[in-house]
Amino acid sequence: MLDVLNIMLTPEFGFTVIRVVVPILFAALAAYIANSAGIANIAIEGMMLMAAFVGTVTSAFTQNAWIGLIAACLAGMVMAAILSYFTLILKTNNILGGIALNLFSSSFTVFLLFIITGSKGTSATLSARSLPKVVIPILKDIPILGRIFSGHNVLAYIMFAAVILVYLMMYQTPLGLRMKAVGKDPHAAESVGVNVIRIKTIALLLSGLLAALGGAYMSMGYLSFFTQNMTAGRGFIGLAAEAMGMGNVWLVTLTAFLFGMFDALSNALQLFALPSEIIQTIPYVAVFVGIVAYSIYEYRRMKIKGE
């Protein structure tokens, strides 16, 4: 137990937490924006997976990581636009539509991977480009902090900026306020001239963009290639973090970091003689426990209110 605690108190562990939390937090922010507008975006996992595939393949063919990132973002937004069309125009159930897109992404990326590389498992045969790591000049020389916060992939710093930008957008701009109004009562918002469908569409597109950044990080930052179903449920973990954040972007961020800490812990425990099958379940058990605790809290809160 003391050995595990000693590992968790090292700067290297803090560095790992930031490294693994990037896709989770991007997914949580994507869920937060969509949910603020009254849409449960269940398709975040599929958006991340499609973006991860498109980003790494595009970077391989263009030999430019930034073009790959742009393509990944476009892929995520196209997926969001498809979900928006089926949900808002055709009035399809958004939960079923999201599940359909997740299943589609899981199978279609493998199909395309096989066509392009001849492999159904990985794109390692492609000479894909990775996004650069950033060493912050002054910060890198500060003891402990420099070892934790400097030297990450560029998308890690974009993640921190995204948290601030999402907060400012939701609380300081007319667009964010309209999103929150539509999410709380679309009929009341429509009665004062707000175009509900347009606001929800914008929210879904932004959600797709953030999910795509998380997916691109998986194949162009965390790894340098695409593998089958490489998101491994991180989109759903992001959804759980958003639910436990209770509509507060800072709580959403904190919860995502909490789940990221358990993910990093599972990596650290690989140094000990423990069954790998048990170690790999730690992040998902943490999410399960968190959701149960959140459900109990919500039940008691509603009971006190008499709802």
C-alpha positions as CSV (number, residue, x, y, z in Angstrom):
1,M,0.0,0.0,0.0
2,L,2.8,2.4,0.9
3,D,4.5,1.6,-2.4
4,V,1.4,2.5,-4.3
5,L,1.1,5.8,-2.3
6,N,4.7,6.6,-3.0
7,I,4.1,6.2,-6.7
8,M,1.0,8.4,-6.6
9,L,3.0,11.2,-4.9
10,T,5.6,11.4,-7.6
11,P,5.7,14.1,-10.4
12,E,5.7,11.3,-12.9
13,F,2.3,10.1,-11.7
14,G,0.9,13.7,-12.1
15,F,2.3,13.8,-15.6
16,T,0.6,10.4,-16.4
17,V,-2.7,11.7,-15.0
18,I,-2.7,14.6,-17.4
19,R,-1.6,12.4,-20.3
20,V,-4.5,9.9,-19.8
21,V,-7.2,12.4,-18.9
22,V,-7.1,14.3,-22.2
23,P,-9.6,12.1,-24.2
24,I,-11.8,11.7,-21.1
25,L,-12.0,15.5,-20.5
26,F,-12.6,16.3,-24.1
27,A,-15.4,13.7,-24.1
28,A,-16.8,15.2,-20.9
29,L,-16.8,18.7,-22.3
30,A,-18.5,17.4,-25.5
31,A,-21.2,15.8,-23.4
32,Y,-21.5,19.0,-21.3
33,I,-22.2,21.3,-24.2
34,A,-24.7,18.9,-25.8
35,N,-26.5,18.3,-22.5
36,S,-26.6,22.0,-21.8
37,A,-28.7,22.4,-24.9
38,G,-31.0,19.5,-23.9
39,I,-29.5,16.7,-26.0
40,A,-27.8,13.6,-24.5
41,N,-25.0,12.9,-27.0
42,I,-24.5,9.2,-26.7
43,A,-22.5,9.1,-29.9
44,I,-19.4,10.7,-28.4
45,E,-17.6,7.3,-28.4
46,G,-18.3,6.9,-32.1
47,M,-17.3,10.4,-32.9
48,M,-14.0,10.0,-31.1
49,L,-13.3,6.7,-32.9
50,M,-14.1,8.1,-36.3
51,A,-11.9,11.1,-35.7
52,A,-9.0,9.0,-34.5
53,F,-9.1,6.9,-37.7
54,V,-9.6,9.8,-40.1
55,G,-6.9,11.9,-38.3
56,T,-4.1,9.2,-38.5
57,V,-4.9,8.1,-42.0
58,T,-5.0,11.7,-43.3
59,S,-1.8,12.5,-41.6
60,A,-0.2,9.4,-43.2
61,F,-1.3,10.4,-46.7
62,T,-0.5,14.1,-46.4
63,Q,2.5,13.6,-44.2
64,N,1.2,16.6,-42.1
65,A,-0.1,16.1,-38.6
66,W,-2.0,19.4,-38.5
67,I,-3.9,18.5,-41.7
68,G,-4.7,15.2,-40.0
69,L,-6.0,17.1,-37.0
70,I,-8.2,19.3,-39.1
71,A,-9.6,16.2,-41.0
72,A,-10.3,14.5,-37.6
73,C,-12.2,17.6,-36.4
74,L,-14.2,17.6,-39.6
75,A,-15.0,13.9,-39.2
76,G,-16.3,14.5,-35.7
77,M,-18.5,17.4,-36.8
78,V,-19.8,15.4,-39.8
79,M,-20.9,12.7,-37.4
80,A,-22.5,15.3,-35.2
81,A,-24.3,16.8,-38.2
82,I,-25.7,13.3,-39.1
83,L,-26.9,12.9,-35.5
84,S,-28.4,16.4,-35.6
85,Y,-30.3,15.6,-38.9
86,F,-31.8,12.4,-37.6
87,T,-32.6,13.8,-34.2
88,L,-33.8,17.3,-34.9
89,I,-35.2,17.0,-38.4
90,L,-36.4,13.4,-38.7
91,K,-37.3,13.3,-34.9
92,T,-35.4,10.1,-34.3
93,N,-34.8,9.1,-30.7
94,N,-31.4,10.6,-30.0
95,I,-30.4,7.7,-27.7
96,L,-31.0,5.2,-30.4
97,G,-29.4,7.4,-33.0
98,G,-26.3,7.7,-30.8
99,I,-26.1,4.0,-30.3
100,A,-26.4,3.5,-34.1
101,L,-23.5,5.9,-34.8
102,N,-21.4,4.2,-32.2
103,L,-21.9,0.8,-33.8
104,F,-21.4,2.2,-37.2
105,S,-18.1,3.8,-36.3
106,S,-16.8,0.6,-34.6
107,S,-17.5,-1.5,-37.7
108,F,-16.8,1.1,-40.5
109,T,-13.4,2.1,-39.2
110,V,-12.3,-1.6,-39.2
111,F,-13.7,-1.9,-42.7
112,L,-11.8,1.1,-44.0
113,L,-8.7,0.1,-42.1
114,F,-8.7,-3.3,-43.9
115,I,-9.2,-1.7,-47.3
116,I,-6.4,0.8,-46.8
117,T,-3.8,-1.3,-44.9
118,G,-5.0,-4.9,-45.3
119,S,-5.1,-5.3,-41.6
120,K,-8.2,-5.3,-39.3
121,G,-6.3,-4.5,-36.2
122,T,-3.9,-1.6,-36.6
123,S,-2.6,1.1,-39.0
124,A,1.0,0.7,-37.9
125,T,2.0,0.0,-41.5
126,L,1.1,3.6,-42.4
127,S,3.7,6.3,-41.8
128,A,1.3,8.5,-39.8
129,R,2.4,11.7,-38.3
130,S,2.0,12.6,-34.6
131,L,1.2,16.0,-33.2
132,P,4.2,17.6,-31.5
133,K,5.0,17.7,-27.8
134,V,5.4,21.2,-26.2
135,V,8.2,22.0,-23.7
136,I,7.3,25.2,-22.0
137,P,10.6,27.2,-21.5
138,I,10.2,28.7,-18.0
139,L,7.9,26.1,-16.6
140,K,10.2,23.2,-17.4
141,D,12.8,24.5,-15.1
142,I,10.5,24.8,-12.1
143,P,11.0,21.8,-9.7
144,I,8.1,19.3,-9.6
145,L,5.7,21.6,-11.6
146,G,7.9,21.4,-14.6
147,R,8.0,17.7,-14.5
148,I,4.2,17.5,-14.2
149,F,3.0,20.2,-16.7
150,S,5.7,20.5,-19.3
151,G,6.4,18.2,-22.2
152,H,2.9,17.1,-23.0
153,N,1.3,16.7,-26.4
154,V,0.0,20.0,-27.8
155,L,-3.6,18.7,-27.4
156,A,-3.1,18.5,-23.7
157,Y,-2.7,22.3,-23.6
158,I,-5.6,22.7,-26.0
159,M,-7.6,20.7,-23.5
160,F,-6.9,23.2,-20.7
161,A,-7.7,26.1,-23.0
162,A,-10.9,24.3,-24.0
163,V,-12.1,24.1,-20.4
164,I,-11.8,27.9,-20.0
165,L,-13.3,28.6,-23.5
166,V,-16.3,26.4,-22.8
167,Y,-16.9,28.1,-19.4
168,L,-16.7,31.6,-21.0
169,M,-18.9,30.6,-23.9
170,M,-21.6,29.0,-21.6
171,Y,-21.7,31.9,-19.1
172,Q,-20.5,35.0,-20.9
173,T,-21.8,34.8,-24.4
174,P,-25.4,35.0,-25.9
175,L,-24.9,31.7,-27.6
176,G,-24.1,29.9,-24.3
177,L,-27.0,31.6,-22.6
178,R,-29.3,30.5,-25.4
179,M,-28.0,27.0,-25.2
180,K,-28.8,26.9,-21.5
181,A,-32.3,28.4,-22.1
182,V,-33.0,25.8,-24.8
183,G,-31.8,23.0,-22.5
184,K,-34.0,24.1,-19.6
185,D,-37.2,24.9,-21.5
186,P,-37.2,24.8,-25.4
187,H,-40.8,26.0,-25.6
188,A,-40.2,29.1,-23.5
189,A,-37.0,29.8,-25.5
190,E,-38.9,29.5,-28.8
191,S,-41.6,31.8,-27.5
192,V,-39.1,34.7,-27.2
193,G,-37.7,34.1,-30.7
194,V,-34.9,31.6,-30.2
195,N,-34.4,29.2,-33.0
196,V,-34.3,26.0,-31.0
197,I,-33.3,23.6,-33.8
198,R,-30.4,25.9,-34.8
199,I,-29.1,26.3,-31.3
200,K,-29.3,22.5,-30.7
201,T,-27.5,21.9,-34.0
202,I,-24.7,24.3,-33.1
203,A,-24.4,22.6,-29.7
204,L,-24.1,19.2,-31.3
205,L,-21.5,20.4,-33.8
206,L,-19.4,21.9,-31.0
207,S,-19.8,18.6,-29.1
208,G,-18.6,16.7,-32.2
209,L,-15.6,19.0,-32.5
210,L,-14.5,18.5,-28.9
211,A,-15.1,14.7,-29.1
212,A,-13.0,14.7,-32.3
213,L,-10.1,16.4,-30.5
214,G,-10.2,13.6,-27.9
215,G,-10.2,11.0,-30.6
216,A,-7.4,12.6,-32.5
217,Y,-5.3,12.6,-29.3
218,M,-5.7,8.9,-29.0
219,S,-4.2,8.1,-32.5
220,M,-1.9,11.2,-32.9
221,G,-0.7,11.9,-29.4
222,Y,-1.3,9.1,-26.9
223,L,-0.3,6.6,-29.6
224,S,1.0,7.3,-33.1
225,F,-1.3,4.9,-35.0
226,F,-4.9,3.7,-35.0
227,T,-6.0,0.5,-33.5
228,Q,-9.4,-1.2,-33.6
229,N,-11.8,0.3,-31.0
230,M,-8.9,2.2,-29.5
231,T,-11.2,4.7,-27.6
232,A,-12.0,1.7,-25.2
233,G,-15.1,3.4,-23.6
234,R,-13.5,6.7,-22.9
235,G,-16.4,8.5,-24.5
236,F,-18.8,6.8,-22.1
237,I,-16.4,7.6,-19.2
238,G,-16.7,11.3,-20.3
239,L,-20.5,11.0,-20.3
240,A,-20.3,9.7,-16.7
241,A,-18.0,12.6,-15.7
242,E,-20.4,15.1,-17.2
243,A,-23.4,13.5,-15.3
244,M,-21.5,13.7,-12.0
245,G,-20.5,17.3,-12.7
246,M,-24.2,18.3,-12.4
247,G,-24.1,21.0,-15.0
248,N,-21.0,22.8,-13.6
249,V,-18.0,22.9,-16.0
250,W,-15.5,23.0,-13.1
251,L,-17.0,19.9,-11.4
252,V,-17.1,18.1,-14.8
253,T,-13.4,18.9,-15.2
254,L,-12.6,17.7,-11.6
255,T,-14.6,14.5,-12.1
256,A,-12.8,13.8,-15.4
257,F,-9.4,14.2,-13.6
258,L,-10.6,11.9,-10.9
259,F,-11.4,9.2,-13.4
260,G,-8.1,10.0,-15.2
261,M,-6.3,9.4,-11.8
262,F,-7.7,5.9,-11.6
263,D,-6.7,5.3,-15.2
264,A,-3.2,6.4,-14.4
265,L,-3.2,4.2,-11.2
266,S,-4.0,1.2,-13.3
267,N,-0.9,1.9,-15.4
268,A,1.2,2.3,-12.3
269,L,0.0,-0.9,-10.8
270,Q,1.4,-2.8,-13.7
271,L,4.7,-2.6,-11.9
272,F,3.5,-5.0,-9.3
273,A,2.8,-8.7,-9.5
274,L,-0.9,-8.3,-10.0
275,P,-3.1,-10.0,-12.7
276,S,-3.4,-7.6,-15.6
277,E,-7.1,-8.5,-16.1
278,I,-7.8,-7.0,-12.6
279,I,-5.6,-3.9,-13.1
280,Q,-7.3,-3.1,-16.4
281,T,-10.7,-3.0,-14.8
282,I,-9.8,-0.3,-12.2
283,P,-10.9,2.7,-14.3
284,Y,-14.2,1.1,-15.2
285,V,-14.9,0.0,-11.6
286,A,-14.2,3.6,-10.5
287,V,-16.7,4.9,-13.0
288,F,-19.3,2.3,-11.8
289,V,-18.8,3.3,-8.2
290,G,-19.0,6.9,-9.1
291,I,-22.2,6.5,-11.0
292,V,-23.8,4.5,-8.1
293,A,-22.8,7.2,-5.6
294,Y,-24.2,9.9,-7.9
295,S,-27.4,8.0,-8.3
296,I,-27.8,7.6,-4.6
297,Y,-27.1,11.3,-4.1
298,E,-29.7,12.3,-6.7
299,Y,-32.3,9.9,-5.3
300,R,-31.9,11.4,-1.8
301,R,-32.0,15.0,-3.1
302,M,-35.2,14.3,-5.0
303,K,-36.7,12.6,-2.0
304,I,-36.0,15.6,0.2
305,K,-37.6,17.9,-2.4
306,G,-40.6,15.6,-2.5
307,E,-40.3,15.1,-6.3
